[in-house]
């Protein structure tokens, strides 16, 4: 299972994070966050985030 990150925790990798319930149930709601910034608050207590689409960088 994917790592579940808590709101306010430092974002490990830039990308799209989906909000999941306390037991890991997916909600379909996504937020974008960049590495090093805190993850935003969730809609309900006990929810967290999983990384669903990491940002892809192209080398010039």
DRENPA-3360 file (N, C-alpha, C; in nm, 2 decimals, always signed):
BEGIN
1 = XXXXXXXX = +0.08/-0.12/+0.00/+0.00/+0.00/+0.00/+0.09/+0.12/+0.00 ~ +0.04/+0.23/-0.06/+0.11/+0.36/-0.07/+0.13/+0.42/+0.07 ~ +0.23/+0.50/+0.08/+0.25/+0.58/+0.21/+0.14/+0.68/+0.22 ~ +0.09/+0.70/+0.34/-0.02/+0.80/+0.37/+0.05/+0.91/+0.45 ~ +0.04/+1.03/+0.39/+0.10/+1.15/+0.45/-0.01/+1.23/+0.52 ~ +0.03/+1.29/+0.63/-0.06/+1.37/+0.71/-0.07/+1.52/+0.66 ~ -0.18/+1.59/+0.68/-0.19/+1.73/+0.64/-0.08/+1.81/+0.73 ~ -0.02/+1.90/+0.67/+0.08/+1.98/+0.74/+0.22/+1.92/+0.73;
9 = XXXXXXXX = +0.23/+1.79/+0.70/+0.36/+1.73/+0.68/+0.43/+1.78/+0.56 ~ +0.56/+1.78/+0.56/+0.64/+1.83/+0.44/+0.61/+1.74/+0.32 ~ +0.59/+1.80/+0.21/+0.56/+1.72/+0.08/+0.69/+1.66/+0.04 ~ +0.70/+1.52/+0.03/+0.82/+1.46/-0.01/+0.86/+1.47/-0.16 ~ +0.76/+1.47/-0.25/+0.78/+1.49/-0.39/+0.67/+1.57/-0.45 ~ +0.70/+1.66/-0.55/+0.60/+1.74/-0.61/+0.50/+1.65/-0.69 ~ +0.38/+1.69/-0.70/+0.28/+1.61/-0.77/+0.14/+1.63/-0.72 ~ +0.05/+1.54/-0.77/-0.09/+1.54/-0.74/-0.11/+1.44/-0.62;
17 = XXXXXXXX = -0.17/+1.48/-0.51/-0.20/+1.39/-0.40/-0.35/+1.38/-0.38 ~ -0.39/+1.25/-0.36/-0.53/+1.23/-0.34/-0.56/+1.22/-0.19 ~ -0.67/+1.27/-0.15/-0.72/+1.26/-0.01/-0.77/+1.12/+0.01 ~ -0.73/+1.06/+0.12/-0.78/+0.92/+0.15/-0.83/+0.93/+0.30 ~ -0.93/+0.84/+0.32/-0.99/+0.83/+0.46/-0.89/+0.77/+0.56 ~ -0.93/+0.76/+0.68/-0.85/+0.71/+0.79/-0.80/+0.56/+0.77 ~ -0.88/+0.49/+0.70/-0.84/+0.35/+0.67/-0.78/+0.33/+0.53 ~ -0.76/+0.44/+0.46/-0.70/+0.43/+0.32/-0.80/+0.43/+0.21;
25 = XXXXXXXX = -0.93/+0.45/+0.24/-1.03/+0.46/+0.13/-1.01/+0.58/+0.05 ~ -1.01/+0.57/-0.09/-0.99/+0.68/-0.18/-1.11/+0.77/-0.19 ~ -1.10/+0.90/-0.20/-1.21/+0.99/-0.21/-1.22/+1.05/-0.35 ~ -1.12/+1.04/-0.44/-1.13/+1.10/-0.57/-1.09/+1.25/-0.57 ~ -1.07/+1.31/-0.46/-1.03/+1.45/-0.45/-0.88/+1.46/-0.44 ~ -0.83/+1.55/-0.54/-0.68/+1.56/-0.54/-0.64/+1.71/-0.52 ~ -0.52/+1.72/-0.47/-0.46/+1.85/-0.44/-0.32/+1.84/-0.50 ~ -0.27/+1.96/-0.55/-0.13/+1.97/-0.60/-0.05/+2.03/-0.49;
33 = XXXXXXXX = +0.07/+1.97/-0.48/+0.17/+2.02/-0.38/+0.31/+2.01/-0.43 ~ +0.39/+2.10/-0.39/+0.53/+2.10/-0.44/+0.62/+2.05/-0.33 ~ +0.73/+1.99/-0.36/+0.83/+1.93/-0.26/+0.88/+2.04/-0.17 ~ +0.88/+2.00/-0.04/+0.93/+2.09/+0.06/+0.83/+2.18/+0.13 ~ +0.71/+2.19/+0.07/+0.60/+2.27/+0.13/+0.51/+2.18/+0.21 ~ +0.44/+2.24/+0.30/+0.34/+2.15/+0.38/+0.22/+2.11/+0.30 ~ +0.17/+1.99/+0.32/+0.05/+1.95/+0.26/-0.07/+2.03/+0.31 ~ -0.17/+2.06/+0.23/-0.28/+2.14/+0.28/-0.37/+2.07/+0.37;
41 = XXXXXXXX = -0.46/+2.14/+0.44/-0.55/+2.07/+0.53/-0.65/+1.99/+0.45 ~ -0.71/+1.88/+0.51/-0.81/+1.80/+0.45/-0.95/+1.85/+0.49 ~ -1.05/+1.79/+0.42/-1.19/+1.83/+0.45/-1.24/+1.78/+0.59 ~ -1.19/+1.66/+0.63/-1.24/+1.60/+0.76/-1.12/+1.55/+0.84 ~ -1.14/+1.55/+0.97/-1.03/+1.50/+1.06/-1.00/+1.35/+1.03 ~ -0.88/+1.31/+1.04/-0.84/+1.17/+1.02/-0.80/+1.14/+0.88 ~ -0.82/+1.23/+0.78/-0.79/+1.20/+0.64/-0.64/+1.23/+0.62 ~ -0.59/+1.17/+0.51/-0.45/+1.19/+0.48/-0.43/+1.20/+0.33;
49 = XXXXXXXX = -0.31/+1.19/+0.28/-0.28/+1.20/+0.14/-0.19/+1.09/+0.09 ~ -0.22/+1.05/-0.04/-0.13/+0.95/-0.11/-0.09/+1.02/-0.24 ~ +0.04/+0.99/-0.28/+0.09/+1.05/-0.41/+0.03/+0.96/-0.52 ~ -0.05/+1.02/-0.61/-0.11/+0.95/-0.73/-0.04/+0.98/-0.86 ~ +0.01/+1.11/-0.87/+0.07/+1.14/-1.00/+0.19/+1.24/-0.98 ~ +0.31/+1.18/-0.97/+0.43/+1.27/-0.94/+0.46/+1.36/-1.06 ~ +0.51/+1.47/-1.04/+0.55/+1.57/-1.14/+0.66/+1.51/-1.23 ~ +0.65/+1.52/-1.36/+0.75/+1.47/-1.45/+0.83/+1.59/-1.50;
57 = XXXX = +0.96/+1.58/-1.49/+1.05/+1.69/-1.53/+1.13/+1.65/-1.65 ~ +1.13/+1.73/-1.75/+1.21/+1.70/-1.87/+1.35/+1.77/-1.86 ~ +1.45/+1.70/-1.90/+1.58/+1.76/-1.90/+1.60/+1.84/-2.03 ~ +1.65/+1.96/-2.03/+1.67/+2.04/-2.15/+1.77/+1.99/-2.25;
% end
